[in-house]
Amino acid sequence: MATKVYGESDDLIEFEGDVCGEVGNYQGDDNEGCLLMFSDGTVIVAKYGKPGDGGLWGMTTLKKGTLYIRTEECTEETDAGHSDIVHFADGLKWAYAAKDWERVK
């Protein structure tokens, strides 16, 4: 089953498909976003408050894995949603969300 990942409301990240569930991720003013890592090697930063429109979820792909298909960009809030949507092919085994993370320099 294909998987899609997107933000919902201002504090949830949703996973639908082979990986299914949600991660609560309320972000204050000083946030780096939530680091998402997937079994195929994909790495994404999910962040509420896209530049130019603070009411949208942005999904920034740092690394594309073997099952990553595309990111459908959201540019305005509609009845259909207010988030970029990341699409994966069948076969994801797991996903991890790191709410607090720090880059080692």
N, C-alpha and C positions, 0 to 999 in steps of 0.2 A: 504494500500500500504506500503510495506517495505521502510525503509529509510536508506540511506548511507550518511556518512559524511567523507570528505577528503579535503586535501589542494590542491590548484591549484596555479601555478606560485610561486612567493615568498611572496605573500601578500593577498591571498584570501582563505577563508574556505567555501567550498560548501556543501549545504544540498540538497539532492534529495529524494523525496518520500512524505510521510505524512507531513513532515516539509520540505519546499522548499524555497531556496533562497541562498544568499551568504553574508558573513561578510568580509569587508575589514580589514585586520590585518597586516599592515606592522610592522615588529619587528626589532628594532635596535640591536646593539651588546649586550646590557644589558637587556635581556627580560626574563620574567617568562613564556611566552606563553599566549595563550588565554584560559580562563576557560570557558568550555561549560557545561551547565546544561540542562537536559532534563526532560520532564513531567513524565517519568517512574522512576526517581530517579538516573539515570546515571549521573556521573560527569566525564568529560574528560579534559585533558590539551592538546591543539593543539599547536605544536611548530615547526616553520620552522628551520631546521638545526639540524638533528639528530646527536648524537655523532658518530663519525666515518665517517660521510658523510654529510657535511653541506648543500647539495643540496636537501635533502629529508625532507618531513613533517613527524613528529612523532605524534602519537595520543596515549597518555598515559591515561589509564582508572584508575581513582582514586576510583570509586564506580560503580558497575554493577547494573543497575536497572532491572525491571521486563521484559522489551522488548529488552534488550541488547542481541545480539546473539554472536558476535565475532568481533575481530579486525584482519583484514588481513594485515600482516606486509609487508612493502616494504623494501627491502634490497639494491636495486640498481635502478637507473633511467633508465626507458625504454620508448618506444613509448606509452605504455599503461598508464604511469603516474609516479609520483615521490612522492607518499604519502601512508602512512598507510590508510586503509579504515575501518571505523567503521560501522557495520551492525546492524540494528534494525528490529524487527518484526513489523507487522502492528500495528497501534494504537497510535503512538506518537501524542500528542496534541500541543506541543510547545517546543521550545528550546531558551535558552538565552546564549548570549556570553558576557563575561566580559573581556574587553581588558586590563583594569587597575584593578588589584586586589591585596589585601594585606592580608596575614594571620594574624589573631588576635592571639596573643600568651598569 
